């Protein structure tokens, strides 16, 4: 059965959608069957992979409210192992529409659970809030990844989000686990980035991924071309970082070092991720 992973943070501008897109694509590059669910009304996860929703077409909103089957909402991407369910602006009104529906917090879980047999990983990109959409995503998920920008308040933000996940686990979803925080926009030239990474890693330990995502202009440019970083520039530092993040993600789930030690992207450089041990 496939695992459902939520990528969420209550704060915007921390690299959440960039991480959703490129982690999903990197996993597909590593021969994992992946579905990316765009659950943010802005629809950036879909458009960042070149998938847009025209007027009259079905989206994650229609899938959520059960008026369109999976076959009508799923789209292929440039990687045959990665599918995406794009979002549309109608999703913005879902929180108001669902407020009086019994079991509203479990609606996404009901429609995603049957897809577990089709994919190894289902990754959900959430809006930058802790509203009903994000709660639906967490109720559907097995684990949560939260991107955190390498800045002064990173530790405070991660602590707050871990606390939120703990409350959902305690009162609503006992099986939910915090997979880890991912530090984004890391600049190795800045002492602040290094200090934040060291402090957050020391304080939260294994709840932080060892792979930071660098501040990289190519990562910022790729979405405007409707491409993942692996289509746009597979040789750049951003692409290498997301491949390493995906390998670390798989290592946390029992992958062996030798399976990916010499992995190489087409046109890119070989990855030599240190699994430790």
N, C-alpha and C positions, 0 to 999 in steps of 0.2 A: 504493500500500500504506500502511496506517495505521501510525502510530508508537505504540509502547508506552512509557509513562512511569511510572516508579515514584516514589511520594512516600514517603520513608523517613527515619527518624532513630532511632538506637539509644536515644535518650532519650525518655521519655514526657512529656506535658504541654506540648509545644512548638507545638501547633496543627497537627499532622500531618493528622488526620482532617478538621478544619475546612477545611484547605487542599485536601485531596483532593475533598471535597464541593463546595466553592464554586468552585474552579478548574474542575472538570468542568462545573458548572452554567453558569458564566460563558462557557465555550467554546461550550456549546450555545446560549446566548443570542446568541452571535456567529456562529450558523449553521454550527457544526461538529458533525458526528455523533460522539458520544462514548459510550463504555462505561466505567463505573466498576466496578472489581472490588474488592469488600471482601475483603481477605485477612488481616484481623485477627480472631481468634476472638471479640473483644468485640462485633463486629458493628455498630459505631457508624456506619460509613459508610452502611450500608443503612438503619438506623433513623433516621439524620439526614435521610434523604430520604423518610421515611414508609413504608419497606419493611421488614417483619419476616418472620422465617421461623418458621412454626408447626411443631409436632411432625409429623414425617412428610414435610414439604416439603423439596425439594432446595435445595442451596446451593453456594457456591464449593468447599466440601469435597468434595461428590459430583462436581462438575465436575472437580476436580483429580485424583481417583482414578479418573476415567473410568467412573463407574457411572451418570451422568446426562448426557444431551446438553445442548447449549447451550439449546435450546428449552425445557427443563424448569427451567432455573435463572435465566434472564434475566427481569427485571421492568421495566416501564415506570415512568417518573417523571412528575411534573407537566409536564415539558418533553418534547415529542415527539422531540427530538433527543438526549435523554439516557436511556440504559438503565443498569441496575445489576444486578450479580450479588451478592446479599447473602451474608453469612457466617453460620455458626451455631457453636455451642459445640463441635461435633465437630472443628472445625478445630484446636482446641487439642491434640488427640491425634495430629495428622497427623505431627508431627516424629518421634514415637516409632514410629508405624506404618510410616513410610517409610525408617527408618534402614537396613534391610537390603536395600532395593530398588536394583538397579543403575540408574544414571542418575537417581537420585531428585532431584537438583538441577535437572533439566531437565523435570520433569513438567508444570509450569505452562506452560512455553514450548510444549510439544507441543499443549496444548489451546487456547492463545490464538492461535498463529500462523494457524490457518485463519480467524480472525475479523478479521484485518487488512484484508481486502477489504470488510468491512461497515462499518467505522468509520474516521474520520479519526484519532481519538486514543483509545487505551485507557489509562486511568489506574488504577494499582493502589495501594490504600491498604494499607500494611504494618503489622505489629505493631511496638511499640517495643522491638525487639531485633535482634540480628544472627544469628538462628538459621536453621534450614533453610527456614522459610517466606519470610523476607526474601531469602535466597540464591536461592530459586526465582524470586521476583519479579524480582530483578536479572538472572538468567540469561535471563529472558523479555524483558527490556526493551531498549530502544534508548538510553534516557537516564534520569537520576536527578535528582529535585528533593528537596532536604532543607530543611524548615522549621527555623529556629533562633530561639529566643526571644531578645529583646533584653535580655540580662542580661550580667553580668560575664564568665561563662565561654563566651559565644557563639563567640568566635574559636577557643578550644580545641576546642569541640565540633564546629564546622564543619571544622576542620583534621583532626580524627580521622576524621570521616566521609569526607572527600575522600580520605584515605589508604586507607580501607577500599575505596572504589570503585576506586582505582588498583590495589590488589592483586587484586581480582576481575578487573579489566581485563587485568592482566598475566598471570595464571595460568589464568583460566577463560573470560573473555568479552572478547576483544580489541576488539570493536566497541562496547562499552558506553562511554558518555560521561557526564561530570558536567555536567548542564545548568546547574545553579546552586543557590545557597542563597537561601531566602526568609526575611527577617527578620520575625518575628511579634510580636504584643503590643507594638507600638511606641507609646510615649506621648510625643508631641511636647512635653508640659509638663515632662518629666523630662530633665535634662541627661545622665543615664546612658544613656537610650535614644538620644539624639542622638550621644553619644560612641561608643557601641557600633556604631551604624550607620555612622558615619564611619570608624572604625578597621577594621571588617570589610570595608567597601567598598574602602578604600585598600589593604588587605593582599591581598585576593582578587580585586580588579578585576572583570572580566567574569564571574567565577564567582558573583557575587552579583546578584540581581535588584535593579533600581533602585527598585522599588515595595515599600515596607514595608507590612505589614498592621497596622492600628492596634489598640490595645486598645479593644474596643468591646462594650458590654453587649448590644447586639442580636445580635452574633455568638455570644455565650455563650448567649443565650436560645433562638435558633432551633432547635437540635437537640431541645430538650425538647418542641417542637411538631411534630417530624418534618418540618421544612422546611429548605430551603436559605435563605440570607439573602435571596435574590432573591424567594422567596415570602413570607418573613416581613416584611421591611422593605427593599424595593428602593431606598428613598431614603436609607438610612443610610450613614455613612462606611465601614462594613465592606463593604457591597455595592459601593460605588464603588471601593474599593481592590482587590477581587477582579476586577472588570471591567478595571481598569487592569493588574493582574497578567496576566490572560488576554491582553490586547492586547500586552503586552510579550512574553509567551510566543509569540504568533503572529509578532511582529516578529522574534524570534530565528530564525524559520523562514521568513523572507522576505516577510511581510505588508507592505503599503504603508500609510503613514500615512493617506492619504486614504480608505482603506477603512473606517476606524473613527474618524476624527477627531471626527465629530459623533454618534457612537453615543449613544442615550438609552434607558435602561430605562423601562418603563412605570411611571409614578409616581415615577421617579427623576430624577436630574440628568444633564445631558450630560457625557460624558467627553472631556477634551481632553488625551490622553496625548501627551507630547513624545517622538517617536521619535528626535530628534536628526538631525543632518545636514541 
